[in-house]
Structure formats: C-alpha cells, structure tokens
C-alpha cells in the first residue's frame, strides 16, 4: 500500500517553474521571462515574483500572471521614487540579483535564481571596442594587444556569470566581476 501511494504521488501532475533572465544592454531594464511548464490539471494560484537587488536585504514583490514577460525598472524595484511617470529611469546596478518565482503554496512551489547582471560592464566593453581603430585587415601590434586584453576581459565577465549562475559560487563570481571592471577602467582608449 505504501509503495502504491508513493507511485501515485510520483506521477501526479505538478508545475515545473522556470525563468529566463537574458543579458540586455539597456542599463535601465532587467528583463525576466516566465518559461515555466504548468500542469493542465492544476490551477496556477497566487503567482509572485520576488527580486532582491544587489546590496539589499529585502525583495521587491511583484504580482505576475503565468507566462509573463517583464521589463523591470528602478521604479518597479523600489530603487527610484521620482521620475517614474516620465520614463526617466535610473540605471540598475550590476551585480547579483536574487530572483524567486513561486505559486501557491508559495513556500513549497518555487524556483530561485542568482542572476549575475553585467550590463554596465558590457556597455563599457562595447564603448572601448568602438574607440579602437579596427579595420578589415590584420591590425597593427598595438591594436592587436588591446584586442587581446579585451578578449581576456570578456572571458572574465563570462567567468563571473558562470561562477554565480552555474557553479553557485557568488562570492568568487563577484571577485572576478570586480577584477574585470578594474581592467576595463584601466583601458583608456582615447586615441586608440
């Protein structure tokens, strides 16, 4: 009897919650997509999205509907209180965002992610690339050296994301991220 109850419970339908948080270059937006698979036989009740911004100890709670697609701003995340009606949003900080999505019973049916936002660093990276005098032929040695440094920095940024999001080593990821930003800041590309 106990085995049959276990098998019955194991085959019962359940929601498979999932989110995607893509990298975007808009410094004012955090994009989040619901990629969950919802069981047809179960209602989706009380869906909630909690987002904790880097450096904060509390989450902004956002009511959502299944299959949502959000572009969250500083106003949505309680970082900005003025200018929200004029679409003049403050830039969101880079760093680790803790994102939790749940449905009722919310304390049991949830998924939680650490998202490493690198938007400001990527914008700086692309601005430096724009300043480089790169053409459609083999570059001179000084340009080649800067391109190699930029490739290395981009790998540091990707490593920071991997450490936070896949390896579950947030402290190590943040150290790598800060080192990459330090290297970007050293690359003064005026007159590249």
LONU-819634 format. One record per residue: residue number from 1; residue in three letters; x, y, z of N, C-alpha, C, CB in turn. Coordinates in nm, 2 decimals, always signed. Glycine has a CB too. Layout:
<atoms>
ATOM  num  residu      nu      nv      nw     cau     cav     caw      cu      cv      cw     cbu     cbv     cbw
ATOM  NUM     ALA       X       Y       Z       X       Y       Z       X       Y       Z       X       Y       Z
...
</atoms>
This chain:
<atoms>
ATOM  num  residu      nu      nv      nw     cau     cav     caw      cu      cv      cw     cbu     cbv     cbw
ATOM    1     UNK   +0.08   -0.12   +0.00   +0.00   +0.00   +0.00   +0.09   +0.13   +0.00   -0.09   +0.00   +0.12
ATOM    2     UNK   +0.19   +0.13   +0.08   +0.28   +0.24   +0.09   +0.35   +0.27   -0.05   +0.38   +0.23   +0.20
ATOM    3     UNK   +0.39   +0.16   -0.11   +0.45   +0.17   -0.24   +0.36   +0.23   -0.35   +0.51   +0.04   -0.29
ATOM    4     UNK   +0.23   +0.18   -0.35   +0.14   +0.23   -0.44   +0.10   +0.38   -0.42   +0.01   +0.15   -0.44
ATOM    5     UNK   +0.10   +0.43   -0.30   +0.08   +0.57   -0.27   +0.20   +0.65   -0.32   +0.06   +0.59   -0.12
ATOM    6     UNK   +0.32   +0.60   -0.30   +0.44   +0.67   -0.35   +0.43   +0.68   -0.50   +0.56   +0.60   -0.30
ATOM    7     UNK   +0.40   +0.57   -0.57   +0.39   +0.58   -0.71   +0.28   +0.67   -0.76   +0.37   +0.44   -0.77
ATOM    8     UNK   +0.17   +0.68   -0.69   +0.06   +0.77   -0.73   +0.11   +0.91   -0.71   -0.07   +0.74   -0.65
ATOM    9     UNK   +0.17   +0.94   -0.60   +0.22   +1.08   -0.58   +0.33   +1.11   -0.68   +0.27   +1.09   -0.43
ATOM   10     UNK   +0.41   +1.02   -0.71   +0.52   +1.05   -0.81   +0.47   +1.08   -0.94   +0.61   +0.93   -0.81
ATOM   11     UNK   +0.35   +1.03   -0.98   +0.30   +1.05   -1.12   +0.20   +1.16   -1.12   +0.24   +0.92   -1.17
ATOM   12     UNK   +0.17   +1.22   -1.01   +0.07   +1.33   -1.01   +0.13   +1.45   -1.08   +0.04   +1.37   -0.86
ATOM   13     UNK   +0.05   +1.53   -1.14   +0.09   +1.65   -1.22   +0.15   +1.75   -1.12   -0.02   +1.70   -1.30
ATOM   14     UNK   +0.24   +1.83   -1.17   +0.30   +1.94   -1.09   +0.35   +2.04   -1.19   +0.41   +1.89   -1.00
ATOM   15     UNK   +0.36   +2.17   -1.14   +0.41   +2.27   -1.22   +0.57   +2.26   -1.22   +0.37   +2.41   -1.17
ATOM   16     UNK   +0.63   +2.29   -1.33   +0.77   +2.30   -1.35   +0.81   +2.44   -1.37   +0.82   +2.20   -1.47
ATOM   17     UNK   +0.84   +2.51   -1.26   +0.87   +2.65   -1.27   +1.01   +2.68   -1.32   +0.85   +2.72   -1.13
ATOM   18     UNK   +1.01   +2.79   -1.40   +1.14   +2.82   -1.47   +1.14   +2.96   -1.52   +1.17   +2.72   -1.59
ATOM   19     UNK   +1.25   +3.03   -1.51   +1.26   +3.17   -1.56   +1.38   +3.18   -1.64   +1.27   +3.27   -1.44
ATOM   20     UNK   +1.38   +3.28   -1.73   +1.50   +3.32   -1.81   +1.52   +3.47   -1.78   +1.47   +3.29   -1.97
ATOM   21     UNK   +1.64   +3.50   -1.76   +1.68   +3.64   -1.73   +1.80   +3.67   -1.83   +1.73   +3.66   -1.58
ATOM   22     UNK   +1.76   +3.72   -1.95   +1.87   +3.74   -2.05   +1.95   +3.86   -2.02   +1.81   +3.75   -2.19
ATOM   23     UNK   +2.07   +3.86   -2.08   +2.16   +3.98   -2.07   +2.10   +4.08   -2.17   +2.31   +3.95   -2.11
ATOM   24     UNK   +2.08   +4.21   -2.12   +2.04   +4.31   -2.21   +2.13   +4.43   -2.19   +1.89   +4.36   -2.17
ATOM   25     UNK   +2.14   +4.51   -2.29   +2.24   +4.63   -2.29   +2.17   +4.75   -2.24   +2.30   +4.65   -2.42
ATOM   26     UNK   +2.04   +4.75   -2.22   +1.97   +4.87   -2.17   +1.99   +4.87   -2.02   +1.81   +4.86   -2.20
ATOM   27     UNK   +2.07   +4.98   -1.97   +2.11   +4.98   -1.83   +1.99   +5.01   -1.74   +2.21   +5.09   -1.81
ATOM   28     UNK   +1.87   +5.05   -1.79   +1.76   +5.08   -1.71   +1.66   +4.96   -1.69   +1.69   +5.20   -1.76
ATOM   29     UNK   +1.69   +4.85   -1.75   +1.59   +4.74   -1.76   +1.65   +4.61   -1.72   +1.53   +4.73   -1.90
ATOM   30     UNK   +1.57   +4.53   -1.64   +1.60   +4.39   -1.60   +1.49   +4.31   -1.67   +1.61   +4.37   -1.45
ATOM   31     UNK   +1.52   +4.23   -1.77   +1.42   +4.16   -1.84   +1.41   +4.02   -1.78   +1.46   +4.14   -1.99
ATOM   32     UNK   +1.28   +3.98   -1.76   +1.26   +3.84   -1.70   +1.14   +3.78   -1.77   +1.23   +3.85   -1.54
ATOM   33     UNK   +1.16   +3.65   -1.82   +1.06   +3.58   -1.89   +1.02   +3.46   -1.80   +1.11   +3.53   -2.03
ATOM   34     UNK   +0.89   +3.43   -1.80   +0.84   +3.30   -1.74   +0.85   +3.19   -1.85   +0.70   +3.32   -1.68
ATOM   35     UNK   +0.93   +3.09   -1.82   +0.94   +2.98   -1.91   +0.89   +2.85   -1.85   +1.09   +2.96   -1.96
ATOM   36     UNK   +0.80   +2.87   -1.75   +0.75   +2.75   -1.68   +0.66   +2.67   -1.76   +0.68   +2.80   -1.55
ATOM   37     UNK   +0.65   +2.54   -1.72   +0.55   +2.45   -1.78   +0.45   +2.42   -1.67   +0.62   +2.31   -1.83
ATOM   38     UNK   +0.33   +2.46   -1.70   +0.22   +2.45   -1.60   +0.14   +2.33   -1.63   +0.13   +2.57   -1.59
ATOM   39     UNK   +0.11   +2.25   -1.52   +0.02   +2.13   -1.53   -0.12   +2.18   -1.56   +0.03   +2.05   -1.40
ATOM   40     UNK   -0.18   +2.11   -1.67   -0.32   +2.15   -1.71   -0.42   +2.11   -1.60   -0.35   +2.07   -1.83
ATOM   41     UNK   -0.39   +2.01   -1.52   -0.48   +1.96   -1.42   -0.48   +2.04   -1.29   -0.46   +1.82   -1.39
ATOM   42     UNK   -0.39   +2.14   -1.28   -0.37   +2.22   -1.15   -0.39   +2.36   -1.18   -0.24   +2.19   -1.09
ATOM   43     UNK   -0.46   +2.44   -1.10   -0.47   +2.58   -1.12   -0.34   +2.65   -1.08   -0.59   +2.64   -1.04
ATOM   44     UNK   -0.31   +2.76   -1.14   -0.20   +2.84   -1.10   -0.25   +2.96   -1.02   -0.12   +2.90   -1.23
ATOM   45     UNK   -0.22   +2.95   -0.89   -0.28   +3.04   -0.79   -0.17   +3.12   -0.73   -0.36   +2.97   -0.68
ATOM   46     UNK   -0.19   +3.25   -0.71   -0.10   +3.35   -0.64   +0.04   +3.34   -0.69   -0.10   +3.31   -0.49
ATOM   47     UNK   +0.06   +3.36   -0.82   +0.20   +3.37   -0.87   +0.27   +3.50   -0.82   +0.20   +3.36   -1.03
ATOM   48     UNK   +0.39   +3.49   -0.77   +0.46   +3.60   -0.72   +0.60   +3.60   -0.76   +0.46   +3.60   -0.56
ATOM   49     UNK   +0.66   +3.71   -0.79   +0.80   +3.73   -0.83   +0.86   +3.82   -0.73   +0.81   +3.79   -0.98
ATOM   50     UNK   +0.97   +3.77   -0.67   +1.05   +3.85   -0.57   +1.18   +3.87   -0.63   +1.06   +3.77   -0.43
ATOM   51     UNK   +1.22   +4.00   -0.63   +1.35   +4.04   -0.68   +1.43   +4.11   -0.58   +1.34   +4.12   -0.81
ATOM   52     UNK   +1.55   +4.06   -0.54   +1.63   +4.13   -0.45   +1.75   +4.19   -0.53   +1.69   +4.03   -0.33
ATOM   53     UNK   +1.77   +4.32   -0.52   +1.87   +4.39   -0.59   +2.00   +4.38   -0.51   +1.83   +4.54   -0.61
ATOM   54     UNK   +2.11   +4.38   -0.59   +2.24   +4.37   -0.52   +2.26   +4.48   -0.41   +2.36   +4.38   -0.62
ATOM   55     UNK   +2.31   +4.43   -0.30   +2.33   +4.53   -0.18   +2.21   +4.54   -0.09   +2.37   +4.66   -0.24
ATOM   56     UNK   +2.10   +4.48   -0.13   +1.98   +4.50   -0.05   +1.94   +4.36   +0.02   +1.86   +4.54   -0.13
ATOM   57     UNK   +1.88   +4.38   +0.14   +1.84   +4.26   +0.21   +1.69   +4.22   +0.20   +1.87   +4.28   +0.36
ATOM   58     UNK   +1.62   +4.30   +0.12   +1.48   +4.27   +0.11   +1.44   +4.27   -0.04   +1.39   +4.38   +0.18
ATOM   59     UNK   +1.34   +4.20   -0.07   +1.29   +4.18   -0.21   +1.18   +4.27   -0.24   +1.25   +4.03   -0.23
ATOM   60     UNK   +1.17   +4.31   -0.37   +1.05   +4.38   -0.42   +0.96   +4.27   -0.47   +1.09   +4.48   -0.53
ATOM   61     UNK   +0.84   +4.27   -0.42   +0.74   +4.16   -0.45   +0.66   +4.22   -0.57   +0.65   +4.12   -0.33
ATOM   62     UNK   +0.65   +4.14   -0.67   +0.58   +4.18   -0.79   +0.47   +4.07   -0.83   +0.67   +4.20   -0.91
ATOM   63     UNK   +0.35   +4.12   -0.84   +0.24   +4.02   -0.88   +0.25   +4.00   -1.03   +0.10   +4.08   -0.84
ATOM   64     UNK   +0.24   +3.88   -1.07   +0.25   +3.85   -1.21   +0.14   +3.75   -1.25   +0.39   +3.78   -1.24
ATOM   65     UNK   +0.13   +3.72   -1.38   +0.04   +3.62   -1.43   +0.13   +3.52   -1.50   -0.07   +3.68   -1.53
ATOM   66     UNK   +0.08   +3.39   -1.51   +0.16   +3.29   -1.58   +0.20   +3.34   -1.72   +0.08   +3.16   -1.59
ATOM   67     UNK   +0.32   +3.29   -1.76   +0.38   +3.32   -1.89   +0.41   +3.47   -1.91   +0.28   +3.28   -2.00
ATOM   68     UNK   +0.45   +3.54   -1.80   +0.48   +3.68   -1.80   +0.61   +3.71   -1.88   +0.48   +3.73   -1.66
ATOM   69     UNK   +0.62   +3.83   -1.92   +0.74   +3.88   -1.98   +0.75   +4.02   -1.93   +0.74   +3.88   -2.14
ATOM   70     UNK   +0.85   +4.05   -1.84   +0.86   +4.18   -1.77   +0.99   +4.25   -1.81   +0.86   +4.16   -1.62
ATOM   71     UNK   +0.98   +4.38   -1.82   +1.10   +4.47   -1.83   +1.09   +4.56   -1.70   +1.09   +4.56   -1.96
ATOM   72     UNK   +1.16   +4.51   -1.60   +1.16   +4.58   -1.47   +1.25   +4.70   -1.47   +1.19   +4.49   -1.36
ATOM   73     UNK   +1.21   +4.81   -1.41   +1.29   +4.93   -1.40   +1.32   +4.96   -1.25   +1.22   +5.05   -1.46
ATOM   74     UNK   +1.40   +5.06   -1.23   +1.43   +5.11   -1.09   +1.31   +5.14   -1.01   +1.53   +5.23   -1.09
ATOM   75     UNK   +1.21   +5.19   -1.08   +1.08   +5.22   -1.02   +1.01   +5.09   -0.97   +0.98   +5.30   -1.11
ATOM   76     UNK   +1.01   +4.99   -1.06   +0.95   +4.86   -1.02   +1.02   +4.80   -0.90   +0.95   +4.77   -1.14
ATOM   77     UNK   +1.14   +4.82   -0.89   +1.23   +4.75   -0.79   +1.25   +4.84   -0.66   +1.36   +4.71   -0.85
ATOM   78     UNK   +1.17   +4.95   -0.65   +1.17   +5.04   -0.54   +1.31   +5.11   -0.52   +1.14   +4.97   -0.41
ATOM   79     UNK   +1.38   +5.12   -0.62   +1.51   +5.19   -0.62   +1.50   +5.34   -0.65   +1.61   +5.13   -0.71
ATOM   80     UNK   +1.39   +5.37   -0.72   +1.36   +5.51   -0.77   +1.22   +5.54   -0.73   +1.39   +5.52   -0.92
ATOM   81     UNK   +1.20   +5.66   -0.68   +1.06   +5.71   -0.64   +1.02   +5.83   -0.72   +1.05   +5.73   -0.50
ATOM   82     UNK   +1.11   +5.90   -0.78   +1.07   +6.02   -0.86   +1.10   +6.00   -1.01   +1.14   +6.15   -0.81
ATOM   83     UNK   +1.03   +6.06   -1.09   +1.05   +6.05   -1.24   +0.99   +5.92   -1.30   +1.20   +6.05   -1.26
ATOM   84     UNK   +0.92   +5.84   -1.22   +0.87   +5.72   -1.27   +0.76   +5.74   -1.37   +0.82   +5.63   -1.16
ATOM   85     UNK   +0.69   +5.85   -1.36   +0.58   +5.88   -1.45   +0.63   +5.95   -1.58   +0.48   +5.97   -1.39
ATOM   86     UNK   +0.76   +5.98   -1.59   +0.81   +6.04   -1.71   +0.91   +5.95   -1.79   +0.89   +6.17   -1.67
ATOM   87     UNK   +0.92   +5.83   -1.75   +1.00   +5.73   -1.81   +1.15   +5.77   -1.81   +0.96   +5.71   -1.96
ATOM   88     UNK   +1.19   +5.84   -1.71   +1.33   +5.87   -1.69   +1.38   +5.78   -1.58   +1.35   +6.02   -1.66
ATOM   89     UNK   +1.42   +5.66   -1.61   +1.46   +5.56   -1.51   +1.61   +5.57   -1.48   +1.42   +5.43   -1.56
ATOM   90     UNK   +1.64   +5.54   -1.36   +1.78   +5.53   -1.32   +1.84   +5.40   -1.37   +1.79   +5.54   -1.16
ATOM   91     UNK   +1.97   +5.40   -1.38   +2.03   +5.27   -1.43   +2.03   +5.17   -1.31   +2.18   +5.30   -1.47
ATOM   92     UNK   +2.01   +5.05   -1.35   +2.01   +4.94   -1.25   +2.16   +4.90   -1.23   +1.93   +4.82   -1.29
ATOM   93     UNK   +2.19   +4.87   -1.10   +2.33   +4.83   -1.08   +2.36   +4.69   -1.13   +2.36   +4.83   -0.93
ATOM   94     UNK   +2.49   +4.67   -1.17   +2.54   +4.54   -1.20   +2.55   +4.46   -1.06   +2.68   +4.54   -1.27
ATOM   95     UNK   +2.56   +4.33   -1.07   +2.58   +4.25   -0.95   +2.48   +4.13   -0.95   +2.56   +4.34   -0.83
ATOM   96     UNK   +2.47   +4.07   -0.83   +2.39   +3.95   -0.82   +2.25   +3.99   -0.77   +2.45   +3.85   -0.72
ATOM   97     UNK   +2.15   +3.95   -0.86   +2.01   +3.97   -0.83   +1.96   +3.83   -0.79   +1.93   +4.03   -0.95
ATOM   98     UNK   +1.89   +3.83   -0.68   +1.82   +3.71   -0.63   +1.68   +3.71   -0.68   +1.83   +3.69   -0.47
ATOM   99     UNK   +1.64   +3.62   -0.76   +1.51   +3.62   -0.83   +1.44   +3.49   -0.79   +1.52   +3.64   -0.98
ATOM  100     UNK   +1.32   +3.51   -0.73   +1.24   +3.39   -0.68   +1.10   +3.40   -0.74   +1.23   +3.38   -0.53
ATOM  101     UNK   +1.06   +3.29   -0.80   +0.92   +3.29   -0.86   +0.85   +3.17   -0.79   +0.93   +3.27   -1.01
ATOM  102     UNK   +0.73   +3.20   -0.74   +0.65   +3.10   -0.67   +0.50   +3.11   -0.71   +0.67   +3.12   -0.52
ATOM  103     UNK   +0.44   +2.99   -0.69   +0.29   +2.98   -0.70   +0.24   +2.91   -0.57   +0.25   +2.91   -0.83
ATOM  104     UNK   +0.11   +2.92   -0.55   +0.06   +2.86   -0.43   +0.06   +2.71   -0.43   -0.09   +2.91   -0.41
ATOM  105     UNK   +0.10   +2.65   -0.32   +0.15   +2.71   -0.19   +0.29   +2.76   -0.21   +0.14   +2.60   -0.08
ATOM  106     UNK   +0.31   +2.89   -0.20   +0.43   +2.96   -0.24   +0.55   +2.92   -0.16   +0.41   +3.11   -0.22
ATOM  107     UNK   +0.54   +2.87   -0.04   +0.65   +2.83   +0.04   +0.71   +2.69   -0.01   +0.62   +2.82   +0.19
ATOM  108     UNK   +0.63   +2.62   -0.09   +0.68   +2.49   -0.14   +0.70   +2.49   -0.29   +0.58   +2.39   -0.10
ATOM  109     UNK   +0.62   +2.56   -0.36   +0.63   +2.56   -0.51   +0.70   +2.69   -0.56   +0.49   +2.54   -0.58
ATOM  110     UNK   +0.83   +2.68   -0.57   +0.91   +2.80   -0.62   +1.04   +2.75   -0.68   +0.94   +2.89   -0.49
ATOM  111     UNK   +1.10   +2.85   -0.75   +1.23   +2.84   -0.81   +1.30   +2.97   -0.78   +1.22   +2.81   -0.97
ATOM  112     UNK   +1.43   +2.95   -0.75   +1.51   +3.07   -0.71   +1.64   +3.07   -0.79   +1.54   +3.07   -0.56
ATOM  113     UNK   +1.68   +3.19   -0.84   +1.80   +3.20   -0.92   +1.89   +3.31   -0.86   +1.76   +3.23   -1.06
ATOM  114     UNK   +2.02   +3.30   -0.88   +2.11   +3.41   -0.87   +2.14   +3.45   -1.01   +2.24   +3.37   -0.78
ATOM  115     UNK   +2.11   +3.57   -1.04   +2.14   +3.63   -1.18   +2.25   +3.73   -1.17   +2.01   +3.69   -1.24
ATOM  116     UNK   +2.36   +3.71   -1.24   +2.47   +3.80   -1.24   +2.45   +3.90   -1.35   +2.61   +3.72   -1.26
ATOM  117     UNK   +2.41   +4.02   -1.32   +2.39   +4.12   -1.42   +2.53   +4.19   -1.45   +2.29   +4.23   -1.37
ATOM  118     UNK   +2.56   +4.20   -1.58   +2.69   +4.26   -1.62   +2.66   +4.37   -1.73   +2.78   +4.15   -1.68
ATOM  119     UNK   +2.55   +4.43   -1.73   +2.51   +4.52   -1.83   +2.60   +4.65   -1.84   +2.37   +4.57   -1.81
ATOM  120     UNK   +2.63   +4.71   -1.72   +2.71   +4.83   -1.73   +2.85   +4.79   -1.78   +2.72   +4.89   -1.59
ATOM  121     UNK   +2.91   +4.68   -1.73   +3.04   +4.63   -1.78   +3.04   +4.61   -1.93   +3.08   +4.51   -1.70
ATOM  122     UNK   +2.93   +4.54   -1.98   +2.93   +4.51   -2.12   +2.92   +4.64   -2.20   +2.81   +4.42   -2.15
ATOM  123     UNK   +2.84   +4.74   -2.15   +2.84   +4.87   -2.22   +2.97   +4.94   -2.23   +2.74   +4.96   -2.15
ATOM  124     UNK   +3.05   +4.93   -2.12   +3.18   +4.99   -2.12   +3.27   +4.91   -2.22   +3.24   +4.98   -1.97
ATOM  125     UNK   +3.26   +4.78   -2.22   +3.34   +4.69   -2.31   +3.31   +4.73   -2.46   +3.30   +4.54   -2.29
ATOM  126     UNK   +3.18   +4.74   -2.49   +3.15   +4.78   -2.63   +3.19   +4.92   -2.67   +3.00   +4.76   -2.65
ATOM  127     UNK   +3.19   +5.01   -2.57   +3.23   +5.15   -2.60   +3.38   +5.15   -2.62   +3.20   +5.24   -2.48
ATOM  128     UNK   +3.46   +5.07   -2.55   +3.60   +5.06   -2.58   +3.63   +5.00   -2.72   +3.67   +4.98   -2.47
ATOM  129     UNK   +3.55   +4.90   -2.75   +3.57   +4.85   -2.89   +3.54   +4.95   -3.00   +3.47   +4.72   -2.91
ATOM  130     UNK   +3.44   +5.03   -2.97   +3.40   +5.14   -3.07   +3.52   +5.24   -3.09   +3.28   +5.21   -3.03
ATOM  131     UNK   +3.59   +5.26   -2.98   +3.70   +5.36   -2.99   +3.83   +5.30   -3.06   +3.74   +5.40   -2.85
ATOM  132     UNK   +3.84   +5.17   -3.07   +3.95   +5.11   -3.13   +3.95   +5.13   -3.28   +3.96   +4.96   -3.10
ATOM  133     UNK   +4.06   +5.16   -3.34   +4.07   +5.17   -3.49   +4.09   +5.04   -3.55   +4.18   +5.27   -3.53
ATOM  134     UNK   +3.99   +4.96   -3.56   +4.00   +4.82   -3.62   +3.94   +4.83   -3.76   +3.91   +4.72   -3.53
ATOM  135     UNK   +4.01   +4.76   -3.85   +3.97   +4.76   -3.99   +3.96   +4.61   -4.04   +4.07   +4.83   -4.08
ATOM  136     UNK   +3.93   +4.59   -4.16   +3.91   +4.46   -4.22   +4.04   +4.39   -4.26   +3.81   +4.47   -4.33
ATOM  137     UNK   +4.15   +4.42   -4.19   +4.28   +4.35   -4.22   +4.35   +4.33   -4.09   +4.36   +4.44   -4.32
ATOM  138     UNK   +4.46   +4.26   -4.09   +4.53   +4.23   -3.97   +4.57   +4.36   -3.90   +4.66   +4.15   -4.01
ATOM  139     UNK   +4.54   +4.38   -3.78   +4.57   +4.51   -3.71   +4.72   +4.52   -3.67   +4.49   +4.52   -3.58
ATOM  140     UNK   +4.76   +4.65   -3.65   +4.90   +4.67   -3.60   +4.91   +4.61   -3.46   +4.93   +4.82   -3.60
ATOM  141     UNK   +5.03   +4.59   -3.42   +5.06   +4.52   -3.29   +4.99   +4.59   -3.17   +5.21   +4.52   -3.27
ATOM  142     UNK   +4.99   +4.72   -3.17   +4.93   +4.79   -3.05   +4.78   +4.77   -3.05   +4.96   +4.94   -3.05
ATOM  143     UNK   +4.71   +4.76   -3.16   +4.57   +4.73   -3.17   +4.55   +4.58   -3.13   +4.51   +4.77   -3.31
ATOM  144     UNK   +4.63   +4.50   -3.18   +4.62   +4.35   -3.15   +4.63   +4.33   -3.00   +4.73   +4.27   -3.23
ATOM  145     UNK   +4.72   +4.40   -2.94   +4.74   +4.38   -2.80   +4.61   +4.43   -2.72   +4.86   +4.47   -2.75
ATOM  146     UNK   +4.55   +4.54   -2.76   +4.43   +4.58   -2.70   +4.31   +4.49   -2.72   +4.39   +4.72   -2.74
ATOM  147     UNK   +4.31   +4.43   -2.84   +4.20   +4.33   -2.87   +4.22   +4.21   -2.78   +4.20   +4.29   -3.02
ATOM  148     UNK   +4.34   +4.17   -2.76   +4.37   +4.05   -2.68   +4.33   +4.08   -2.53   +4.52   +4.01   -2.68
ATOM  149     UNK   +4.36   +4.20   -2.49   +4.32   +4.24   -2.35   +4.17   +4.24   -2.34   +4.37   +4.38   -2.31
ATOM  150     UNK   +4.10   +4.29   -2.44   +3.95   +4.29   -2.43   +3.89   +4.15   -2.44   +3.90   +4.38   -2.55
ATOM  151     UNK   +3.95   +4.06   -2.52   +3.90   +3.92   -2.52   +3.92   +3.86   -2.38   +3.98   +3.84   -2.62
ATOM  152     UNK   +4.03   +3.89   -2.32   +4.05   +3.83   -2.18   +3.95   +3.89   -2.08   +4.20   +3.87   -2.14
ATOM  153     UNK   +3.92   +4.02   -2.09   +3.83   +4.08   -2.00   +3.69   +4.02   -2.03   +3.82   +4.24   -2.03
ATOM  154     UNK   +3.65   +4.00   -2.15   +3.52   +3.94   -2.18   +3.51   +3.80   -2.12   +3.50   +3.94   -2.34
ATOM  155     UNK   +3.62   +3.73   -2.13   +3.62   +3.59   -2.07   +3.60   +3.60   -1.91   +3.75   +3.52   -2.10
ATOM  156     UNK   +3.67   +3.71   -1.85   +3.65   +3.73   -1.71   +3.50   +3.75   -1.68   +3.74   +3.84   -1.66
ATOM  157     UNK   +3.44   +3.84   -1.76   +3.29   +3.87   -1.74   +3.21   +3.74   -1.75   +3.25   +3.97   -1.83
ATOM  158     UNK   +3.24   +3.66   -1.85   +3.16   +3.53   -1.87   +3.19   +3.44   -1.76   +3.20   +3.47   -2.01
ATOM  159     UNK   +3.32   +3.44   -1.71   +3.35   +3.35   -1.59   +3.28   +3.39   -1.47   +3.50   +3.35   -1.57
ATOM  160     UNK   +3.26   +3.52   -1.45   +3.19   +3.57   -1.33   +3.04   +3.53   -1.34   +3.19   +3.73   -1.33
ATOM  161     UNK   +2.98   +3.53   -1.46   +2.84   +3.49   -1.47   +2.84   +3.34   -1.45   +2.79   +3.52   -1.62
ATOM  162     UNK   +2.93   +3.26   -1.50   +2.93   +3.12   -1.48   +2.94   +3.08   -1.33   +3.04   +3.05   -1.56
ATOM  163     UNK   +3.03   +3.15   -1.26   +3.06   +3.12   -1.12   +2.93   +3.14   -1.04   +3.17   +3.20   -1.06
ATOM  164     UNK   +2.86   +3.25   -1.07   +2.74   +3.29   -0.99   +2.62   +3.20   -1.03   +2.70   +3.43   -1.02
ATOM  165     UNK   +2.59   +3.19   -1.16   +2.47   +3.12   -1.21   +2.48   +2.97   -1.22   +2.43   +3.18   -1.34
ATOM  166     UNK   +2.59   +2.92   -1.25   +2.60   +2.77   -1.28   +2.68   +2.70   -1.17   +2.66   +2.75   -1.41
ATOM  167     UNK   +2.79   +2.76   -1.12   +2.87   +2.70   -1.02   +2.83   +2.72   -0.88   +3.02   +2.74   -1.04
ATOM  168     UNK   +2.73   +2.82   -0.86   +2.68   +2.85   -0.73   +2.79   +2.90   -0.64   +2.61   +2.74   -0.67
ATOM  169     UNK   +2.88   +2.98   -0.69   +2.99   +3.04   -0.61   +2.98   +3.20   -0.63   +3.13   +2.99   -0.66
ATOM  170     UNK   +2.88   +3.26   -0.56   +2.86   +3.40   -0.58   +2.97   +3.49   -0.54   +2.73   +3.44   -0.51
ATOM  171     UNK   +3.04   +3.46   -0.43   +3.15   +3.54   -0.38   +3.26   +3.54   -0.48   +3.20   +3.50   -0.25
ATOM  172     UNK   +3.29   +3.42   -0.54   +3.40   +3.41   -0.64   +3.36   +3.49   -0.76   +3.43   +3.26   -0.67
ATOM  173     UNK   +3.24   +3.47   -0.80   +3.19   +3.54   -0.92   +3.20   +3.69   -0.91   +3.05   +3.50   -0.95
ATOM  174     UNK   +3.16   +3.75   -0.79   +3.17   +3.89   -0.77   +3.32   +3.94   -0.77   +3.11   +3.93   -0.64
ATOM  175     UNK   +3.41   +3.86   -0.72   +3.55   +3.90   -0.72   +3.60   +3.90   -0.87   +3.64   +3.80   -0.64
ATOM  176     UNK   +3.56   +3.81   -0.95   +3.60   +3.80   -1.09   +3.54   +3.92   -1.16   +3.56   +3.67   -1.16
ATOM  177     UNK   +3.42   +3.95   -1.14   +3.35   +4.06   -1.20   +3.42   +4.19   -1.17   +3.20   +4.07   -1.16
ATOM  178     UNK   +3.45   +4.22   -1.04   +3.52   +4.34   -1.00   +3.66   +4.35   -1.06   +3.53   +4.34   -0.84
ATOM  179     UNK   +3.73   +4.24   -1.08   +3.86   +4.24   -1.14   +3.84   +4.28   -1.29   +3.93   +4.10   -1.13
ATOM  180     UNK   +3.74   +4.23   -1.36   +3.72   +4.26   -1.50   +3.68   +4.41   -1.51   +3.60   +4.17   -1.55
ATOM  181     UNK   +3.60   +4.46   -1.43   +3.57   +4.60   -1.43   +3.69   +4.69   -1.41   +3.46   +4.64   -1.33
ATOM  182     UNK   +3.78   +4.65   -1.32   +3.90   +4.72   -1.29   +3.99   +4.72   -1.42   +3.98   +4.65   -1.17
ATOM  183     UNK   +4.00   +4.61   -1.49   +4.07   +4.60   -1.61   +4.01   +4.69   -1.72   +4.08   +4.46   -1.66
ATOM  184     UNK   +3.88   +4.69   -1.73   +3.81   +4.78   -1.82   +3.84   +4.93   -1.79   +3.66   +4.76   -1.82
ATOM  185     UNK   +3.84   +4.96   -1.67   +3.86   +5.10   -1.63   +4.01   +5.14   -1.66   +3.84   +5.12   -1.48
ATOM  186     UNK   +4.10   +5.05   -1.66   +4.24   +5.08   -1.69   +4.26   +5.10   -1.84   +4.33   +4.97   -1.65
ATOM  187     UNK   +4.17   +5.05   -1.92   +4.18   +5.06   -2.07   +4.13   +5.19   -2.12   +4.11   +4.94   -2.14
ATOM  188     UNK   +4.21   +5.29   -2.10   +4.17   +5.43   -2.15   +4.20   +5.43   -2.30   +4.24   +5.54   -2.07
ATOM  189     UNK   +4.09   +5.42   -2.38   +4.11   +5.41   -2.52   +4.11   +5.54   -2.60   +4.01   +5.31   -2.58
ATOM  190     UNK   +4.13   +5.65   -2.54   +4.14   +5.77   -2.61   +4.26   +5.77   -2.70   +4.14   +5.90   -2.52
ATOM  191     UNK   +4.24   +5.80   -2.83   +4.34   +5.79   -2.93   +4.39   +5.65   -2.96   +4.46   +5.88   -2.89
ATOM  192     UNK   +4.29   +5.56   -2.95   +4.33   +5.42   -2.98   +4.36   +5.41   -3.13   +4.22   +5.32   -2.94
</atoms>
